[in-house]
Every structure is written in C-alpha cells, then in structure tokens.
Amino acid sequence: MGPYLRCMTPNATPDRARWFALAIVMTAAFMDLVDVTIVNIAIPSIQRTADASVSQIQWITAGYALAFAAGLITGGRLGDIHGRKRLFLIGVGGFTLASALCGFAVNPEMLVASRILQGGMAAMMVPQVLSIVHATFPAHERGKVFGLFGAIVGLGAVSGPLLGALLTEWDLFGLAWRPIFLINLPVGVLAWLLGRRFITESKAPRALGLDLVGVALVSLGLLMLLYPLTRGRELGWPLWGYGCMAGALAVFVALVSYEKRKAVRDGSPLIELSLFRVKSFAAGIAVQTVFGVALGIFFLVWTLYMQIGLGWSPLRAGLTGVPFSLAVSTAAGVSVQQLVPRFGRKVLRAGALIMGVGVLLYLWEAHRYGLAIASWQMALPLVVMGAGMGLIVAPLTDAVLSEVPREHAGSASGLINTVQQMGNALGLGLVSVVFFGEIGDRLAPAQVGPAFVHAFQHALWWVAGIMGGIFLLMSALPKRPARHAEEAPEAEAPAPEMEPELVL
C-alpha cells in the first residue's frame, strides 16, 4: 500500500514527468477514439477492394465493439491487481500489433479476427487512462485534467472521420484503406517507449478479483445473439439461427444466476447485481444500452448511404459529417457547464427529443431530395442531431451514477461503459435486418442508389423510434445529479476529507 500512497501525493512524481505521462495516456485514448470513427468512413472501400460480404463488414465494426465491451471491466481489474502502467503498456503494444495485422490483412476473415484482437487490446489499454491520471495527479488538479480529456474526446470525434476520409482518398502507395490502421504503428510504438519511461506504476490497495466465467458467459451470450443476426439474411434465416438467439437468453439467465452466487462467495462478480435495485441506475443502464443500439445502426448505414447509395467519395462523406461532430462537442460543453446545473434531467430528455427531431428531419430531406441531395442540405438535420446527442452524452453518466452508493461507483461506471459498447455491437448486428433487409439481392447498377436511399430511410425510422423509447426511459433518472443536489446546506457536521474515488 505504501508505493500506491506515495504516487498519490502531489510531489511523488516530478512535474514534467507527470505531464509527459498525461500526454502519453491521452495520445493512447485519442488513438482508440479515432480508430472507432476512422473505420466507418472506410467501410465501403474495404467492402469493394477486399471483396467482403455484408456480414463481414458488420463484424469489422461489431467485432471490435464486442471484444471491447467484454474486456473493459476485466481490463480495469487487471490494472488494479497487476499495475496500471504494466497493463497500459500491454494494451498499447497489443493494440499496435493488432493494427498492423489489420493493415496487412490478406482477406476479410483475417481483418475481422484482427479487429476483434484490437478491441480486446483496447479493453486492456483504455481503463488504465483515467486510473493513471487519478494516481498521478492530486485531487485539486484533476478537474483541469478531465477538462483536457473532454477536449481530446471532442477532437477525436471531429478528426476521426476526416482523417479516415483523407487516408482512404489519397490511396497512399496504392494501399487503399490500409493506412487507416497502419497510422497507429508509429503512434503506438512511440506511446509504448515513452510510457515505459515516464508513467509511474500504481496498483489499487484493495482490488477485486477476476471473474473470467462471467466474461465468458457475457461473450458467449452476445455471440449467440449477434452471429445469427449478421448471417441470417445471407443464409435465408435458417432455423438454427432462431434457436441460437433463443439460447442466448438462456445464457444470460445463467449469467445472472452465476453472478448472484459469486457475489455471495467472494464479493467480486463481473456485474454487481445489487446496483439494479437502484431505480435510476437500472433505467440509466437501459438508456445507455438502447442509445448504443441507435448509434450502432445510424453511423454504419449513414456511411453506406452516402458512399454507395449516393456515390460520394470518402472525403465528401467525411466533410459532410463535420457539422454533426462540431454540434456534439459544442452542445456537450454547454450541457455540462450551464444547462444541467440549472435544469437537471430535463436537459437529457430535451436532448433525446431534439436528436429524434433531427432524425425525422433527415428522413424528410432524404425522401424529398432522393439521389439529388447535397451536403449542405444535410447540414441542418445533422446539426440538430448533433446538438441533441451532445446534450445526452456528456451528463448521462453523472445522472446514472447519481444515486449509486459511493462504494460501488467504480463498478457501476465500468458497467455503464460496457453496456454502451454491447448496445453498439447489437445495433451493428441489427443493420442486416433494418438496412440490408430492405435491399434486394443482385441489384442492377441503376437500382443500387434508389435501393440504398430507401433502406436508409427505413433505418432512420428505427432510430427515431429508439430515441422515443430513450425519452420515456429517461423519466426514471433523478431530477438532478447528486453533485448538484448535494450543494444544499446540511445540518450535519462535514465528513472528514477523503480522496475522491475514480469513476472509470
């Protein structure tokens, strides 16, 4: 416990080394954020040049999200047990290697497998970022650091699609889409070398044990659900697919039973089921999951619509998305700093409504203009959607955690991130139903554009319906986050000052 306490004090790490360490972990976080968005814009190029099937295209994105979700909590606990620096370096090294395998993939199968590996390594790397910040910086400096982290998130959202578009459009050395993965190599190697030198090792004084059985059950259940969804259309929806999806329900029931027993036995389950007795947390988990489904559906079909349906270049598609990204970043900042402290839950519900209105506006324009729609005509619905999304994403975690007991804050926040990734993977799997299910087989060249425009409109109806469901679920969230409710004066004597817990 001694070494851990030393690294928690302000003078434990030399000032310059602390900021070098911050730059390194922020670079790794940025690399992961960009990698998620950069791939979407290159999907049509991958499908065309690698001769990938519809299900393989879905698994290139869904496989990453699934592996990332399944490993997030375990990755965080491994860092607590064996050292955050050690797990961060393993994650960065593995992520870089997986990126190289993606870039040099000889067939779609190898690319899918490499993307799954990449997601698993991201799950080792990403949970350590905020843990290292928590262990390296004193409490009074963390607000500034987390503000910088928020700026990095916004920059990643804007730059990912643009960088992916440029790298794909430039076709460097005739490599087509491959540079979107290979660009991670120099960044990853540099982050690994500098991380070894400047990051200070730290461990949790009381780390929970691993729950590998829980991880296996979650992964198996999701795989049994997602595989039939992504392959069902191509295979003619065979009977075994329906049996497999029904079996997934049985696996999830077994998971709940096992987690209850493990909580009693050693107190270190993968999922802290007692958290679901908190109404706001249970509703918040539902919101995060369903919101992930909506985003998983929209971003993939949006890319396919623009590049295959409308025939736009990757660069034009990437530039078209800039107003959306800027609106998300701007609304997120205003939401946290000004709106939520005054209006609480109403801001989140307004965000769901605004995003839903933006989706319906986009649907109307796609129907009205058809194949002749221009980028500037998409700007208004994208800005409205982005503003709505920004009002949701920034304050949602605080709202979900608001009534969670302090001792479970780490487990709860890890579960929030996990279910959002799982929802994203499920949404990507549903693309075969809500989008490709509306596109006929063996289309003539002249039929491709109209078919994709129609399928995009059909998918938008689904997204709009999901946003309506999210609006209803948000009524169970607390009216105000706890940190604002706690500002009211209390008669009780103040509790002794304690080191704030890290929320991952």
N, C-alpha and C positions, 0 to 999 in steps of 0.2 A: 504493500500500500504506500510505502514511503516514496518510491520513484514517481508514482502516479500523482501524489500530492505535490511533489516538487515541481512537476511540469504544469501544475495548475496555477502556480503563483506567477505574478506578473514578471518577476525578474529571473524566472527559471530559464528562459530561452532568450539569447541576445536579440535585441530589437530587430536588427537587419535580418537575421535568420528566420525570425517569426514571419516577417513579411515575404521573404522568399518562399517559405513553406506555404503561406496563403496563396501566393501566385501559382505555385505548383498544383495545389489541390483544386484551385479554381480553374486552371487550364484543363485538368482532367474532367471536371464537371462540365465544362464548356464542350469538350470533345464528345462526351456522351450525349449532351443535348443536341449538338449539331448532327451527330450521327443518326439520331432518330428522325430528324426532319429532312436531312440531306438525301436519304434513301428514297423517300416518297417521290421526289421530283424526278428521280432517275428510273423509276419502275417501268415506264413504257419503253425506255431504251434497253433495259435489261430483258424485258419480255421479247423485244424484237431481235436483239443481237445474240442472246443466249438461248433463244427458242424455248422459253419457259412456259409451262402451262399455266392456266388460271390458278389452280390450287398451289402451284409452286410460287407464283407471285404473291399470293396471300401469305404463304408460310415464310417468305423472306422477311416480311414485316411482323407477322403474328408470332413466328418462332422466337424472334428477339424479345418481344414483349412477354411471352410466356416464360422464357428462361429467366428474364429479369425479375418478373413477379415472383416466381417460385423460389428464387435465391436471395431476395432482398433481406428478409428477416434473418436468415441463416448467415448471410454475409456480415450483417451488423454484429451478430453474436460472436462470430469467429474473430472479428476485430477486437471485441471486448475481452475475449479469452486469450488470444494469442498475440495481440498487439495491433493497433490500428495502422501504424506505419507498415508493418510486415504485410498485412492483408491489402493495404493500398498498393504496395509495390507488386504483389502477386496479381492484383486486379489489373493494374496498368500494363504489366508485362503480358498477361493473358489477353487483354483487350487488343493490344498492339499486334500480337501474333495472330489472333483471330481476324483482325482487319487485313493482315497480309494474306491469309488464306482466302478471305472474301475477294480480295483484289485479284488473286491469281487462280480463282476457281475455274476449273475446266468444264464444268457442267452445272446445270441448275441444282442438282442434288448436293453437290459439294458446297454451293453457295448457301443453300438452306441450312446445311449442317454447320457451316462456319458462322452463320448469323446466330444460330442457337448458342454456339460456344461464346460468341461475342456478347450476347445477352447475359449469359451466366457469369462471364468475367466482369461485366458492368455491375452485376449484383454484388460482386466482391469489392469493387472499387468505390462505387457511389456512396454507400452508407458510411464509409470512413471519412468522407469530406467534412461533414459537419461535426463529426466526433473529433477529428483532428483540430478543427477550429476551436471547439469547446475546450480541448485540453491544452491548447497553445495560447489562447488569448484570455485575459481576465474578464470578468463579467461586465465591467464598465465599458469595455471596448467592443463587445460583441455586437451591439446594435449597429455600429458603423460597418462592421464586417458583414453582417447579414444583409444590410442595405446594399453593399457592394455585390453580394451574391445574387440579390434580386436583379441588379442591373445586368449581371452576366447571363441570367436566365432570359431576360428580355433580348439581349444581344444575340443569344443563341437562336431564339425564335425567329428573329429577323434575318440573320445571316445564313442559317442552315439552308433554306430553300434557294436563296440567291447563289450561295457557293455551289450547291449541287447543280443548279442550272448552268452556271458558268463552266464548271468542270466537265459536265456532260456535253455542252455545246461546243467547247473547244476541241474535244476529242484528242487530247494530248497524246502524241506518239501513236495515234491510231488505237488507243486503249478504250475508247468509248466511255462507258460508265465506270470502269475500274478505278480511276483516280479518286472517286468519292470515298473509297476505302483506303487506298494507298496513301492519301494525305495524312492519315493517322499515324503512319510509321515514324516520320521524323519527330512529330509532336510527342508521341508516346515514348520513344526512346529517350528524348530529352527530359520528359517529366520523370521517367524512371531514374535516370542518372542523378538529376538534381534532387529528387525526392530522397534518395539514399543519403545524400549529404546534409540536407537542411531540415528534414522533418524529424521532430523529436518523437521517440516511441512513447506510447501510453497504453494502459490497459484499464479496464473497469475494476474497481475494488471487489465488486460482487457481481460477477457476470452470470447470467442464466445459462443453463446447459443447452446443448443442441437437441433438436427434435427432427432427426432425419426421416423418421417414419412419417411424421406429419408432412414434411416436404414432399416425400414420395407419393403420399395419398393425394395431396393437392395437385401435383403434376399429373398423376395418372387420371384423376377425375377431369381435369381440363383437357387433357389429350383425348380422352374418350368422347368428350363433347365437341371439341374443335375439329378433329380429324374427319368425322362424318360430314360436318357442315361444309368443310372446304372441298372434300372429294365427292360429296353426294351428287351434285349436279352432273359432274363428268361421268359418274358411274351409273347414272339413272336412278338415284336414290334407292339403293338395294335395301333389303330387309335387315341385313346385319347392321347397317348404319343406324337405324332406329333402335335396334337392340343395344348398340354401343352407347347411344345417348341416354337411353333408359338406365343402363348400367352405371353411367356417370353419376346419376342421382344416388344410387346405392353406395358408391364410393364416398360421396360427400356425407352421407349418413354415417358411414363407418368412420370417417374423419372426425365428425363431431363426437361420436362415442369414444374414440381413442383419446381425443384431446381432453375430454372430461376426466378420464382415468389418469392421464398423465399429469394433469393439474393437481389431482389428489396425491399421486405417488411422489412427485419430486418438484412440483411447483414451477416447471419450465416448459409449458406447452408452446407450440408454434403460435397458436391462436388463443388468446386469453378470453374464453367464452363468457366470463362474468361481465366483461365490458358491454355485452349486448343487452344486459339488464338496464343500462343507461339509455333511455329513450332517444335522446338527441344523438348519441353515438351510433346506435343501430340505424337510425334514419340517415345519418351522415354517411355511413358505410354504403347504404343503398344508393345515396346520391352519387358518391364517388364512383361506384361500380357502373351505374347506368350512364353517368356522364362519360366515363371511359368508353362505353359502348358507342355512344353518339360520336365521339371524336374518332374512334377507330373506323367507323363507317364513313364519315364525311371526308376525312383527309385522303383516303385512298381513292374513293370514287371521284373526288374533285380533280385529282391529278389525272386519272384515266379519262375523265370527261374533257378536260382542256387539251391534252396532248393527243389522244387517239380520236375522241369524238369530234373536237373542233379542229384538229390537225395543227395545233400550235407548237412552236418549238419549246424546248425546256426553258430557255431564257425568258421567253414571253410569259410562260406559265409562272415562273419564279417571280418575275416582276409584278405580275398581276396580284400575287399574294402579299406584296409589301404593305398595302393599306390595312389588311387584316392584322398582320403582325404588329404594326405600329399602334393600331387601335387597342389590341390586347395589352401591350406594355403600358400605354398611357392610362387606360381605364383601371388597370391593376394598381398603379401607383396612387391614383385618386381615391380608389375604393378603400385601400388600407389606411391612408393617411387622413382622409377627410370625411368620407361618407359613412363607413362602418361605425366609427366612434359616435356619430350622431344618430344614425338610423338603424343600426344593427342588422337583424335578419332581413329587413325589407330590402336592403341592397342586394342580397343574394337572390331573393325572389324576383326583384326587378331585372337582375342580370339574366335569369332564366327566360323571363318574358321577352326581354329585348333580343336575346340571341334567337329565340323562337321566331320573333317577328322578322329578324334578318334572314332566317332560313326561308320563311314564306315569301319574302320579297325577292330573294334569289330564285325561288321556284317560279314566281310570276315572270321575272325577266327571262329566265331560261325558256319558258314556254312562249313568251311573246316574241323574242328575237330569234330563237332557234339557232341554227348554224351561223347566223349573221351577227351574233352578239359580239360586242367589242370589249376590250379590257376595261375601258373607262366606265362602261355600263355596269360592270360587276363591282365597281368600287364602292358604291353606296351600300348594297347588301353586305359586302364584306366588312365594311367599317362598322355597320350596325351589329353584325355577328361578333366581330372582334371586341367591340365595346361590351356587349353582353357577357362574353366569355371572360374578359378581364375583370368584370365585377364579381365573377364567381370564383375564379381560380385562386386569387390571392388570399381572400379572407376565409375560404371554405374550411381549411384545416383548423384554424383557430376556432371556428364555430363548432366543428365536430368534436374537438377536444375540450370544449368549454366546461362540460360537466363531468369529465372523466377524472377519477381520483388521481392525485398527483403521482402516487407511486406507480401507476400504470401508464403514465404519459408516453414513455418510450415505446412500450409495446403497442399502444393504440396508434401512435403516429406511424410506426412501421407497418402496421396493418392497413392504414389508410393508403399509403403509397402502393402496397401490394395489390389491394383490390382494384385500384385505379388501373394498374398495368394489366390485371386479369380482365377487367372490363374492356380495355383496349384490344386485347387479344381476341376476346369474344366478338367484339364489333368487327374486327378484321375477318374473322371467320364467317360472320353473317353477310359479308359483302357478296358471297356466292349466291345467297338467297335474295337479298334486296336489290342487288345490282345486276350481277351476271345472270340471275334467273329471268330477267326481263329482256335479255339479249339472245336472239336466236342463234343457232349453230350455222356455220358455213355461210356467213353473210357475203354478199357481193360487195365490191369496194364502195359502190354508191349507197349501200344500205348501212355501212358502218357508222357514219356520222349521225344520221337520224336515230339509229338504234341506241347509241350511247347517250344522246341527248334525252331520249325518253327514259332510259334506265336511270340517268342522273336525277331526273325529276321524281321518279318513283322512290329513289333512295332518300331524297330530301323530305318527302312526306314522312318517312320513317323517322328521320332526325327531328323533324318538327314535333311529331308525336312524343318522342322520347323527352324533348325539352318540356313539353306539357306535363309529363309524368314527374320530371325533376322538380318543377314548380310546386306540384302538390306535395311531394316528399319533403320539401324544404319547410313546410309548415310545422314539422316536428323538431326543427332545430331551435336552440334557445334564442330568445328575442335579442339578446346582446351577448357577445363573447364575454367570458368570465373576467378578462383583464379590464374591461370597461365597467362591468358590474361591480368589481371589487374596489373601484375608485371611491365608492360611497364611504363616508366615515363610519367606523365601527367603535363600539364602546369597549371592546376587549383590548387588552394590552397587546402591543405588537409582538409577533413571534420573533425569536432570535433570527438574525440574518443568516441565510443558508445559501450555498452555492446553487444557482439555478440548474435545473435538470435540462439536459439536451433533448430536444424534440427532433427526431430524425425524420 
